[in-house]
């Protein structure tokens, strides 16, 4: 799910199908975009459990908005999903920050396991990023860590916004595929099918 490039079939048709209550349309949206939402959330939160929850919250918010006809430009569905995911992540991080400031909340019993999971997740993502071409890696980092839009990335790289969107989408798919491949059969699957689908 690139902010402006479809991660799914024709957004106009999909929005119409969801609004009409067509069988399987909402599941198709979740299957098509869940993995990219998960990657965005896991990179920004550094918490795989929270990221999986954020995927569900994001997709639920998107589907409810589509059912209610709140998306004025159906062709901008990918951008709408991306913005909704970023909003959900921002709200989550704000809540976490507030909890840290509250001395009555103690998350310490889970800290050693969380540190191990975080290290493993970072190692897998770093490995997947190293496999990308340098320009694709740079483009993906501009998106995920700096939060830049495709237009700004295009200006920085001297390419068109469409090319930036396409390259970003391909790079995300490669990272997700590689992390899936790295975690298959290892018992410590950080990005399983249920979390990504």
Secondary structure, 3 states (H helix, E strand, C coil): CCCCCCCCCCHHHHHHHHHHCCCCHHHHHHHHHHHHHHHHHHHHHCCHHHHHHHHHHHHHHHHHHHHCCCCCCHHHHHHHHHHHHHHHHHHHHHHHHHHHHCCCCCCHHHHHHHHHHHHHHHHHHHHHHHCCCHHHHHHHHHHHCCCCCHHHHHHHHCCCHHHHHHHHHHHHHHHHHHHHHHHCCCCCCCCCHHHHC
